[in-house]
Amino acid sequence: MSRTSLRLSAKAAWGIGALGAVMVIGSIGYHIIGGDRHSWLDAIYMTFITVATIGYAEVIELDHSPGGRIFTMLIGTAGLATVWFLFSTLTVFLLEVDLNATLRRKRMQNLIRKMHGHYIVCGFGRVGQNVAAELEMTGRAFAAIDHDLPMLEERKERDEALLYLHGDASDDELLVAAGLERARGIFAVTGDDSLNLMITMTARQINPRIRIVARSHEPRNIGKLRKAGADEVVSPDFTGGVRIVAAMIRPHVVSFLDEMLRSEHRLRVEEVRVPADFEPRPLSSLRTRSAHFVLLAIKGTQDWIFNPQDDAVVMPDDTLIAMCSPAGRRELEEMLVLEPPRA
């Protein structure tokens, strides 16, 4: 809850307390004015109609009680003040909530418009949130799209850095608003295979160069998603089955991978593309020894070089495969762009 909301809640609590005090004081006063001829219910009723300005018949006669009339004017004035104070506080609270939501949406839209080379997560359920957590862990920017607004707002309350758009992820305008034409990749990971198919087709039409990874619940839909334009299709059920078998027959490998993911260094096996204008040179001319990364392989246009030696030649458009932290990935990228060849 924001500071403004807390302040308004405190004001509302004071207003309710003041109104309660007026009702108690008024009831006691009218009970004294009415004497033994009137009950406590009559006194409470008189206080209520005075504060609410209803104007019903008085059950406690004040025709011959100037003090009673003065008391009524005081109770009426205090009651009106507290009631109007409560109404104004409630109005400001409602306006503040609506205004905050509008400003937050505009702020997020402005931030998304400035994003380049980011990722779009279509479907922010269990799978989508895990995708987002991995992107965040490895230092990659993303925007989420989902039709469940309360869920998105709840996640936003827990993570202020979350950027999202509300609506149908297969809608052309929403994907464009999410920066599809500037994005590096899009994840179609809703729980509906047909919706993932539509997202894939729409994204491929808008940006033919973008990389698309789709989720498929049913294995028979994997081929359809590939034909629609998905670069990769992942079936969580199939992948989960493979992982279960690996845990049985390759326990130490699985343990190593799990430890790597849980490490405070946030190690991952990453790939870094060599720029197209890179001057071919042997690996020995580059700074390939670092505490932040371990070079595992080089993927050329035709073949792979595993555990590359110093005489391996790095060519433009090659892909370096390394185990590294986010800092190590950035170090590799900067090395390929900035470092001149050694003489």
C-alpha positions, 0 to 999 in steps of 0.5 A, spaced: 500 500 500 502 506 498 504 512 503 498 516 500 493 510 501 496 509 508 495 516 510 488 516 507 486 510 511 488 513 517 484 519 516 478 515 515 479 511 521 479 518 525 473 520 521 469 513 523 472 514 530 469 522 531 463 520 528 462 514 533 464 519 539 459 524 536 453 518 536 456 516 544 456 524 546 449 525 543 446 519 545 448 521 552 446 528 552 439 526 549 438 521 554 439 526 560 435 531 556 429 526 555 429 524 563 426 517 565 420 518 560 425 516 554 429 510 553 436 509 550 433 507 544 430 514 543 436 518 545 440 514 540 434 515 534 434 522 536 442 523 535 442 519 528 436 523 525 440 529 527 446 527 524 443 524 518 439 530 517 433 526 516 428 530 519 423 525 522 419 527 528 422 528 534 421 523 539 424 527 545 420 534 545 425 540 545 419 545 545 420 547 552 428 546 552 432 551 550 438 547 552 436 541 548 435 545 542 442 548 543 445 541 544 441 539 538 445 544 533 452 542 536 451 535 535 448 536 528 454 541 526 459 536 529 455 530 525 455 533 519 462 535 519 464 528 521 460 525 515 462 530 510 469 529 512 468 521 511 465 522 504 471 527 502 476 522 504 473 516 501 472 520 494 479 522 495 481 515 496 477 512 490 480 517 485 487 516 488 487 509 486 484 510 479 489 515 478 495 511 481 493 505 476 492 510 470 499 513 471 502 506 472 499 504 466 502 510 462 509 509 465 509 502 464 507 503 456 512 509 456 518 504 459 516 499 454 516 504 448 523 505 450 525 498 450 530 494 444 532 487 444 527 485 449 523 479 450 515 478 450 512 473 455 505 471 452 501 468 458 503 470 465 501 463 468 506 458 472 510 457 466 510 464 464 512 467 471 518 461 471 520 464 464 520 471 467 524 469 473 529 466 468 530 472 464 530 477 470 535 472 473 540 472 467 539 480 466 534 480 460 529 485 459 522 483 458 514 485 458 509 480 460 502 480 456 496 476 460 488 477 460 488 476 467 489 483 470 488 482 478 493 477 477 498 482 473 497 487 479 498 482 484 505 480 481 506 488 480 505 489 487 510 484 489 515 486 483 515 494 482 520 492 476 515 488 472 512 491 465 506 488 463 500 489 458 493 487 459 489 483 454 489 478 448 496 476 447 494 474 440 492 481 438 496 485 433 496 492 436 497 489 443 503 485 440 506 492 437 505 496 443 509 491 447 515 492 442 514 486 437 518 489 432 524 491 436 524 485 440 529 479 440 524 474 442 517 472 444 515 466 448 508 463 447 507 460 453 499 460 455 496 454 457 492 454 451 495 451 445 490 454 440 492 461 443 499 459 442 498 458 435 495 464 434 500 468 437 506 465 433 502 466 427 501 473 428 508 475 431 511 471 425 507 476 420 509 482 424 516 481 425 519 475 420 526 475 423 524 475 431 525 468 434 519 465 437 519 459 442 512 456 444 509 452 449 505 445 447 501 441 452 499 436 447 505 433 443 500 432 436 500 440 436 508 441 436 508 440 428 502 445 427 506 450 431 512 449 427 509 450 421 506 456 424 513 459 425 515 457 431 523 456 432 522 452 438 516 448 441 517 446 448 512 441 451 513 441 459 510 434 460 515 431 455 521 435 458 519 433 465 519 426 463 526 427 460 528 430 467 525 425 471 529 419 467 535 424 468 535 424 475 535 417 475 540 415 471 545 421 471 544 423 478 550 427 478 549 431 472 543 433 474 545 435 481 551 439 477 546 443 473 541 444 479 547 447 483 549 451 477 542 454 477 542 455 484 549 458 485 549 465 487 553 467 481 547 465 477 551 461 472 548 459 465 550 456 459 550 462 454 551 463 447 554 469 444 553 471 437 560 474 433 558 480 430 558 480 422 563 485 422 568 481 426 575 480 423 577 473 423 582 471 428 585 466 432 582 464 439 589 466 442 588 473 440 582 474 445 581 474 452 578 467 453 581 466 460 576 470 465 573 468 472 566 470 469 566 465 464 568 458 461 568 457 453 565 451 452 565 451 444 564 455 438 558 453 433 560 455 426 556 456 420 558 448 418 560 445 424 562 445 432 568 446 435 568 443 442 573 445 447 576 450 442 584 451 443 588 457 442 589 456 434 581 455 433 579 461 428 573 465 430 569 467 424 564 473 423 557 470 425 560 464 429 556 463 436 560 462 442 558 457 447 560 459 454 558 457 462 558 464 465 554 469 469 551 475 467 557 479 468 561 474 464 556 474 458 557 482 458 564 481 458 564 476 452 560 481 448 564 487 449 570 483 448 568 481 441 565 488 439 571 492 442 577 488 443 582 490 437 586 484 434 593 483 437 599 484 433 
